Amino acid sequence: MAMTPEEERELREQLARLLQEHRDLDSAIEALQGSPGSDILQVQRLKKRKLYLRDRITFIEDQLTPDIIA
């Protein structure tokens, strides 16, 4: 079933937010790992969140990409 232009716009906006958060987490993880005495547990939590975001990004990208029947 095709999505409405409104639904597609909302998905694209959500995708943009998730991509930004993913990039922000990259920066935060790098900064934490580069600082002496960094909190390993905090880094692990951020990495887990980053993996979750990657899964959500992939899911939304799949929804936005039309199915191609070969």
N, C-alpha and C positions, 0 to 999 in steps of 0.2 A: 504494500500500500504506500502510495506516495505521500510525502509530508507536505504540509502547507508552507508557503513562503515564511510565515510567522514562526512556525516550528523550526524551520531551517535556520532562520536568523537567530533564534534563541540558542540553538545548538552551537552555532558559530561563535556567539558571544561567550557561552560557557567554555567552549574549547579555548578561546583566547585567554580567559581567566586562568584555566588550568595550566596552559602553557607558560603563562607568566609566573604562576606559583611554582611550577617545576623549575624554571630558571632561577627563581629566588632561592629555592632550596639548594640548588647547586652551589650558589654563592655562599650560603650559610654553612653548608657542609665543608666547603673548602676553607672558610675562615676558621671554623672550629677545629678542623684537623691541623691547621697551620699554627694554632696557638698552643703554647706549652701548657700542659696540665689540662687539656681539653676533656670534657665529659664524654666518655665513650658511649655511655647509655644514651645521652642526648643525640649523639651522631647516629647511633643505630635507629633511634626513633625517627629522625629526619629522613634517613635512607628508606625506612619502611614506608613513610608517608610519600616519598618520591616514587617508590614502586607502585603504590596505590594510584597516584596521579597518572603514571604512565599507562596503567591498565585502563583508567577512565578515558584518557586521551585517545587511546587506540580504539576503544569502544565507540566513542563519538565520531572519530574519523571514519570508522566502518559504516556508521549510520549515514554519514554525509556522502559517502562514495556509492554511486549507484551500482547495483549488481550487474555484472556483465556475464551473460550466458554464452559459454563457449561452445 
